[in-house]
């Protein structure tokens, strides 16, 4: 029996063996896993290099515009504070200086990263940010924007780990997802502070993805700040103000001659331009709003138009209000309708010379809230509030306001709340301008505690920016202006 079994075993071992075919898709899975293993190895190597670079710099580094999602290496995130990801730089455009501004309609498209490290790692919206990315050292905020009751961002000058074009400070961004309780770093446009036709000082986000840095240049992001691209404007054109509403971007394009921080000075021609938010990175997408083309200032060549102070939008009805240098209030829809004259502001309430650094006009401020237009006039020395309930046709005057410095910004928060930012502090009314109080006085912060801007994001929450940006803070109210507290814009 044993011999027979041995013979059978020998015959079986000597026979040719036919291998079974693998299950469908086996080779594809093997190749994919091999590619993933190589990618992980590349990520680990690149992360180690990033740590070495950051560790060799004494100043705190903003490693990324956004904090990495769980499982991703933070060392792979794009460097903020004046540098954009390599994959996001337009072809041929230098990363350390603003692009030239030709007279022709050149287009600087919004970059879309190719399938690679930045696309794999970088979050795609502000909502994916989390505390962890470092805020630039000595951050000096100049503009703030919110897209929800918690999510917002602030732009200003800071000291990133890598200098911007040889400067010790350059444009930086910080974000918050808890309305200013905590801050984290966000990638910024590769430019500096306003200097004639270059640089930016203001920030607006339409939603979690689409944002705009401007004043005087114009930069656009479509991925929540992970990458930025500059819109190459026609020669001589500067963006003096910009607002976003209902999927649209509206911007004041001014032809100006101002130098340095007075970029909005010497303006003699204005046009209100608009574009769909998703295509605003292309110059060809911008079109003049009918009725607002080539507006002239006449003898007031230094006056400027504005959307945040000299004009406003009504999201509920889709109405745009624009205060022109000659005192007309233009009104119209957001759907390409022609803006026409709805009325005129009272005598002595014309927009005045621009405020350095922001481009916002002095002497006259305009905002909208709950069916009414609020006009703050200081052109005759005293601060006077007018409220129009008929779209600018008539302007009933409120009682005289106490004099607390020079007005810089105006906000209305509903339920009778009106707030004026001044060079002395914040002046408030809770009864629609009938009575006033000094809510934040110079004594709270010592000399230089005036404010350059104030705004309410809802009936309870609001923010204000100190005129002295070296204070490195924004002021916040969460109780409808009853109290204000400073929030230091720094990593915690």
C-alpha positions in Angstrom: 0.0 0.0 0.0 2.8 2.3 0.9 4.5 1.8 -2.5 1.3 2.5 -4.4 0.7 5.7 -2.5 4.3 6.8 -3.2 3.8 6.2 -6.9 0.6 8.3 -6.9 2.4 11.1 -5.0 5.3 11.1 -7.4 3.0 11.3 -10.4 1.1 14.2 -8.8 4.2 16.1 -8.1 5.6 15.6 -11.6 2.4 16.8 -13.4 2.2 20.4 -14.8 0.3 22.7 -12.6 -2.2 25.2 -14.1 -2.4 28.4 -12.0 -5.8 29.8 -11.2 -6.6 33.2 -12.7 -6.7 36.1 -10.2 -9.9 37.7 -9.2 -10.9 40.7 -11.5 -9.2 43.9 -10.4 -6.4 42.3 -8.4 -3.5 43.8 -10.5 -5.2 47.3 -10.4 -5.4 47.2 -6.6 -1.8 46.2 -6.3 -0.7 49.0 -8.5 -2.9 51.5 -6.6 -1.5 50.4 -3.3 2.0 50.7 -4.6 1.3 54.3 -5.7 -0.2 55.1 -2.3 2.8 53.7 -0.5 5.1 55.9 -2.7 3.0 59.0 -2.0 3.1 58.4 1.7 6.9 58.1 1.5 7.1 61.4 -0.5 4.9 63.2 2.0 7.0 62.0 4.9 10.2 63.3 3.2 8.6 66.6 2.3 7.2 67.0 5.8 10.6 66.5 7.3 12.1 69.2 5.0 9.4 71.7 6.0 10.1 71.1 9.7 13.8 71.8 9.1 13.1 75.0 7.3 10.7 76.4 9.8 12.8 75.3 12.7 15.7 77.3 11.3 13.9 80.6 11.5 13.6 82.5 14.7 10.3 84.2 14.0 7.1 82.2 14.5 6.0 80.5 11.2 2.6 80.4 9.6 3.0 76.9 8.2 -0.4 76.9 6.5 -3.4 78.9 5.5 -5.4 76.1 7.0 -4.9 73.5 9.6 -4.6 70.0 8.1 -7.4 67.5 8.4 -6.9 64.6 10.7 -4.3 62.2 9.3 -2.5 64.7 7.1 0.9 66.1 7.8 0.9 69.8 8.8 4.4 70.2 7.3 2.8 70.0 3.9 0.6 73.0 4.2 1.3 76.2 2.2 3.3 78.9 3.9 1.2 82.0 4.7 2.1 85.6 5.3 2.9 86.6 1.7 3.6 83.3 0.0 1.1 81.2 -2.0 1.5 77.5 -2.8 3.7 76.8 -5.8 0.9 75.1 -7.7 -1.3 78.2 -7.2 1.1 80.7 -8.8 0.0 81.8 -12.3 2.4 80.9 -15.0 5.1 83.5 -15.5 3.9 85.7 -12.6 6.5 86.5 -9.9 5.5 85.4 -6.4 7.1 88.3 -4.6 5.9 91.4 -6.5 2.5 92.5 -7.9 1.8 91.8 -11.5 2.0 94.7 -14.0 -1.2 96.5 -14.8 -1.5 96.8 -18.6 -4.1 99.0 -20.4 -5.5 96.0 -22.2 -7.9 93.5 -20.7 -5.3 91.0 -19.6 -6.6 88.2 -17.4 -5.0 86.7 -14.4 -7.1 83.5 -13.8 -7.8 82.0 -10.5 -5.3 79.1 -10.2 -6.6 75.6 -9.7 -4.0 73.3 -8.2 -3.2 70.2 -10.2 -3.6 66.8 -8.6 -0.8 66.8 -6.2 0.3 67.5 -2.6 -1.5 70.8 -2.1 -4.8 69.5 -3.5 -4.5 66.4 -1.4 -3.8 68.1 1.9 -5.1 71.7 1.9 -8.7 72.1 3.2 -11.0 73.7 0.6 -12.8 76.3 2.8 -12.6 78.5 5.9 -14.9 76.1 7.7 -12.2 73.4 7.6 -9.8 75.6 9.5 -9.0 74.5 13.1 -6.8 76.1 15.7 -3.2 75.1 15.2 -1.8 77.1 12.3 0.3 80.0 13.6 -0.8 83.6 13.4 2.0 85.9 12.1 4.0 87.6 14.8 2.8 91.1 15.8 -0.3 90.9 13.6 -1.8 94.3 12.8 -5.4 94.0 11.6 -6.8 96.4 9.1 -10.0 94.7 7.9 -12.3 92.0 9.2 -15.1 89.9 7.5 -17.6 87.2 8.7 -19.5 84.7 6.7 -21.5 83.3 9.6 -22.2 83.8 13.3 -18.9 82.2 14.2 -16.6 82.0 11.1 -14.6 84.9 9.9 -11.1 86.2 9.0 -9.0 89.4 9.4 -6.3 90.8 7.2 -3.4 93.0 8.1 0.4 93.2 8.4 2.5 90.8 10.3 5.9 89.2 10.6 5.8 85.8 9.0 8.7 83.4 9.1 9.8 84.2 5.6 9.9 88.0 4.7 7.7 89.2 1.9 9.7 90.6 -1.0 12.5 91.6 1.4 10.2 93.4 3.8 10.1 92.8 7.5 6.3 92.8 7.4 3.9 91.8 4.8 0.2 91.0 4.3 -1.0 88.2 6.6 -4.4 86.7 7.4 -5.9 85.1 10.6 -9.1 83.2 10.9 -11.5 82.4 13.7 -14.3 79.8 14.0 -15.6 81.0 17.4 -16.1 84.8 16.7 -12.8 86.0 17.9 -12.2 83.9 21.0 -9.3 82.0 19.2 -7.3 82.7 16.1 -5.3 80.7 13.6 -3.1 81.5 10.6 -4.5 81.7 7.1 -2.5 82.0 3.8 -2.4 85.6 2.5 -1.9 87.2 -0.9 1.8 87.6 -1.8 1.8 91.4 -1.5 2.4 94.1 1.0 0.4 97.0 2.5 -1.1 99.7 0.3 1.5 101.6 -1.7 0.1 103.6 -4.6 -1.3 101.0 -7.0 0.0 97.9 -5.2 -0.8 96.1 -2.0 -4.1 95.4 -0.1 -5.7 96.5 3.1 -9.3 95.2 3.1 -10.9 91.8 3.1 -14.4 90.4 2.2 -15.6 86.8 2.0 -18.8 85.9 0.3 -18.9 82.4 1.7 -16.5 79.8 3.1 -14.7 79.5 -0.2 -14.8 82.7 -2.1 -12.8 85.7 -0.7 -11.4 89.0 -1.9 -8.5 91.1 -0.7 -8.4 94.6 -2.1 -7.5 98.3 -1.7 -5.9 99.2 -4.1 -5.1 95.9 -5.9 -7.5 93.0 -6.2 -6.7 89.4 -5.2 -9.2 86.4 -5.3 -9.4 83.0 -3.6 -11.8 80.2 -4.4 -10.6 77.7 -1.8 -11.0 79.5 1.5 -7.6 81.2 1.4 -5.5 78.2 0.6 -4.3 80.0 -2.6 -4.7 83.5 -4.0 -4.4 85.0 -7.4 -4.2 88.6 -8.5 -6.6 90.1 -11.0 -4.6 92.3 -13.3 -6.5 95.5 -13.5 -6.4 98.0 -16.3 -3.6 100.6 -15.9 -4.4 103.3 -13.4 -7.4 101.5 -11.9 -7.6 100.9 -8.1 -10.3 99.1 -6.1 -11.4 101.5 -3.4 -14.2 99.3 -2.0 -15.9 96.0 -2.5 -18.9 94.1 -1.2 -20.3 90.6 -1.8 -24.0 89.7 -1.7 -26.2 87.0 -3.2 -23.5 85.4 -5.3 -22.3 88.7 -6.7 -19.3 90.9 -6.2 -19.5 94.7 -6.5 -16.5 96.9 -6.5 -15.7 100.5 -7.0 -13.0 100.9 -9.6 -11.3 104.4 -9.4 -8.7 106.1 -11.5 -6.4 107.6 -8.9 -3.0 109.2 -8.6 -2.5 108.9 -4.8 0.9 107.5 -3.5 1.7 105.4 -0.5 -1.1 104.7 1.9 -3.1 107.5 0.3 -3.8 105.2 -2.6 -7.4 106.5 -3.1 -6.4 110.2 -3.2 -6.5 112.1 -6.5 -9.3 110.0 -7.9 -11.2 111.7 -10.7 -13.2 108.9 -12.3 -15.2 106.1 -10.8 -17.2 103.1 -12.1 -19.2 100.5 -10.1 -18.2 97.1 -11.5 -19.8 93.7 -10.9 -19.0 90.0 -11.5 -20.4 86.6 -10.5 -18.4 85.4 -7.6 -17.2 82.3 -9.2 -15.6 84.1 -12.2 -14.4 87.3 -10.4 -10.8 86.1 -10.9 -11.0 86.9 -14.6 -10.9 90.5 -15.6 -13.2 89.8 -18.6 -15.9 88.7 -16.2 -16.2 92.2 -14.7 -18.8 94.5 -16.2 -19.8 98.1 -15.3 -23.2 98.4 -13.6 -25.5 100.4 -15.9 -25.9 104.0 -14.7 -22.6 104.0 -12.8 -20.0 104.3 -15.6 -17.3 106.9 -15.6 -18.7 109.0 -12.7 -16.7 112.2 -12.2 -15.9 114.0 -9.0 -15.7 117.5 -10.5 -14.0 119.9 -8.1 -13.8 117.2 -5.4 -11.2 115.1 -7.2 -10.0 113.5 -4.0 -13.5 112.1 -3.0 -14.1 108.4 -3.4 -17.1 106.1 -3.7 -17.6 103.2 -1.4 -19.9 100.2 -0.9 -19.3 99.7 2.8 -19.7 103.3 3.9 -20.7 105.4 1.0 -23.0 102.7 -0.4 -24.6 99.5 0.8 -26.6 96.6 -0.3 -30.0 95.2 0.8 -29.7 91.4 0.7 -33.4 90.9 1.3 -34.5 92.8 -1.7 -31.4 92.7 -3.8 -31.0 96.5 -3.9 -27.7 98.4 -4.3 -27.4 101.9 -2.9 -24.5 104.0 -4.0 -23.6 107.5 -2.7 -21.8 109.5 -5.5 -19.3 112.3 -4.9 -21.9 114.9 -6.0 -24.4 113.7 -3.3 -26.7 111.6 -5.4 -28.0 108.3 -4.0 -28.2 105.7 -6.8 -30.3 102.6 -6.3 -31.0 99.5 -8.4 -31.1 95.8 -8.4 -28.3 93.2 -8.4 -29.4 91.5 -11.7 -27.9 94.0 -14.1 -30.5 96.6 -13.8 -29.6 100.2 -14.3 -28.9 102.2 -11.1 -30.9 105.5 -11.1 -31.1 108.5 -8.9 -33.3 107.8 -5.9 -32.6 111.1 -4.1 -29.9 113.4 -2.8 -28.3 113.7 0.6 -28.7 116.9 2.6 -26.4 119.8 1.8 -23.0 119.5 3.4 -23.1 115.7 3.5 -20.9 115.0 0.5 -18.2 112.3 0.7 -14.9 113.9 1.5 -11.2 113.0 1.0 -10.3 109.3 1.5 -9.0 108.1 4.8 -5.4 106.9 4.4 -4.9 103.2 4.4 -8.5 102.2 3.8 -9.8 104.5 1.0 -13.0 105.0 2.9 -14.3 108.6 2.4 -14.4 111.0 5.3 -17.2 113.5 6.1 -20.1 111.2 5.0 -20.9 107.6 6.0 -23.8 105.5 4.7 -25.2 102.1 5.8 -28.5 100.2 5.5 -30.5 98.3 8.1 -34.1 97.0 8.4 -35.5 99.1 5.6 -33.8 102.3 6.3 -30.7 104.2 5.1 -28.5 105.8 7.8 -26.4 108.7 6.8 -23.8 110.2 9.2 -22.7 113.7 8.2 -19.7 115.5 9.6 -18.9 117.8 6.7 -19.9 120.9 8.7 -18.0 120.1 11.8 -20.6 118.4 14.0 -21.7 114.8 13.6 -25.3 114.6 12.5 -27.4 111.5 11.8 -30.1 111.4 9.1 -32.4 108.4 8.6 -34.3 107.7 5.4 -37.1 105.2 5.3 -37.9 105.8 1.6 -34.7 104.8 -0.1 -33.0 108.1 0.0 -35.8 110.4 -1.2 -36.1 112.2 2.2 -33.7 112.6 5.1 -35.3 113.4 8.5 -32.6 114.6 10.9 -32.0 113.1 14.3 -31.1 115.2 17.4 -27.6 116.6 17.7 -24.9 114.1 18.6 -22.3 114.6 21.3 -18.9 115.4 19.8 -16.4 112.6 20.4 -13.6 113.0 17.9 -14.0 112.6 14.1 -16.3 109.9 12.7 -14.6 107.1 10.7 -17.3 104.5 10.2 -21.0 103.8 10.7 -23.0 100.7 11.5 -26.6 99.8 12.3 -27.6 96.6 14.0 -31.4 96.6 14.1 -33.7 97.2 17.0 -32.6 100.8 17.1 -28.9 100.1 17.5 -26.6 102.6 15.7 -22.8 102.7 16.3 -20.3 105.3 15.2 -16.6 104.6 15.2 -14.6 107.8 15.9 -11.0 108.9 16.6 -12.0 108.9 20.3 -13.9 105.6 20.7 -17.3 104.1 20.0 -20.4 106.1 20.2 -23.8 104.3 20.4 -27.5 104.8 20.3 -30.1 102.2 21.2 -33.1 104.3 20.1 -32.4 104.9 16.5 -30.3 108.0 17.0 -32.4 109.9 19.6 -29.9 109.6 22.4 -26.2 108.7 22.5 -23.5 107.4 24.8 -19.7 106.9 24.6 -19.6 103.1 24.8 -15.8 102.7 24.6 -13.8 105.8 25.7 -10.2 106.8 25.4 -9.7 105.9 29.0 -10.3 102.3 28.3 -7.1 101.9 26.3 -5.1 105.1 26.8 -4.1 107.4 24.0 -4.7 106.3 20.5 -7.7 104.2 21.4 -9.9 105.5 18.5 -11.4 103.1 15.9 -11.2 103.0 12.1 -14.1 100.7 11.5 -17.2 99.2 13.2 -19.8 96.6 12.0 -22.5 94.4 13.3 -22.9 90.9 11.9 -26.3 90.4 13.6 -28.3 92.1 16.3 -26.0 90.9 19.1 -22.6 90.4 17.6 -20.3 93.1 16.2 -16.6 94.0 15.7 -14.5 97.1 15.7 -11.0 97.8 14.6 -8.7 100.1 16.5 -7.1 102.9 14.5 -3.8 102.0 16.1 -3.1 98.7 14.4 0.0 98.1 16.6 -2.4 97.2 19.4 -2.7 93.8 17.5 -6.4 93.4 18.4 -10.0 93.6 17.4 -12.9 94.6 19.7 -15.9 92.4 20.0 -19.5 92.8 21.4 -21.7 89.8 21.9 -24.6 91.6 23.7 -25.7 94.1 21.1 -23.1 96.8 22.0 -23.8 96.9 25.7 -20.2 95.9 26.3 -17.0 95.6 24.2 -13.9 93.5 24.9 -10.6 93.4 23.0 -9.4 90.2 21.4 -5.7 89.9 20.7 -5.2 88.4 17.2 -2.6 85.8 18.0 -2.2 82.1 18.4 -3.3 80.7 21.7 
